[in-house]
Amino acid sequence: MYNSTGVLLLTLLTLVSCNKTNDSAVVLARVGNSVLTRDDVMNRAHEYRPANVESQITQWINAELLYLAGVRAGFNKDVTIVDRVKDYRKKIIGQTYLDMVLQSQVRVSTEEIKNYYSAQKEMFKRNRSEALINRFIVDSKKDANKIRLTLEKRGGNKKRNELFEKYNVNAINVEEDQLLPAINKAVFGGSKRNYVGPIKTGVRFTVIEVIKRFPKGTYRGLDDVYDNIYIVIQKRKAAIQSVAIIDSLKQEYLFELNIEDF
């Protein structure tokens, strides 16, 4: 019963907004009386990627089918599920309010971030060698060779830009021993080559462009850890401010606690 109610609870909560549309909306999928429009998908996606859109549509269809089956089985009238939906609705509304207030009250200055970095600098010392790389994984060695040739030309040539867009490649930071042995040796070994591969990895081929290497014992720069420090400080401040907000609400609304009678 627990697993079934869990699935149905998520379905009830996430799909209510998808039940209405208008004549001009482009319908991507339909299950019973519910429709998923292009606007629904685009509003949910931070950026357009065909694979993500296909995944969203599939998830929506599966969830709607399960929802209809659950309603047919009478789970929409199950008191336990109805109560859980009510409780979850309260939590969502309350958390949304808290987030809104915190967003307006909690501030993190650049000076605070710099001070944290200086005081906690040892936290940002590299325990392993690291490298900033671009990694391409393709099906054929021929394509891999073409990729390497294009990368070696460097500069801002059009083919290079198209290459990154085609394979959706962004620079990533990797630690020593995090990669497959053959690639790890080429990236962190003594040769210090900037281009690695093609290397056969399973049934595919990998090409690596090493942008920069960072030896063990060096420190990550402030720019590299700025966002992480911001989040740490913001969370600390938010936790303190949340307590103050709750205390204020206890004064504003009727509040009674009789835990000793439990």
Secondary structure, DSSP 8 states (H G I E B T S, - for coil): -HHHHHHHHHHHHHSGGGS---TTS-EEEEETTEEEEHHHHHHH-SS--HHHHHHHHHHHHHHHHHHHHHHHTTGGG-HHHHHHHHHHHHHHHHHHHHHHHHHHH----HHHHHHHHHHTGGGGB-SS-EEEEEEEEES-HHHHHHHHHHHHH-TT-HHHHHHHHHTT---EEEETTSS-HHHHHHHHSSS--SEEEEEEETTEEEEEEEEEEE-TT-B--HHHHHHHHHHHHHHHHHHHHHHHHHHHHHHHS-----GGG-
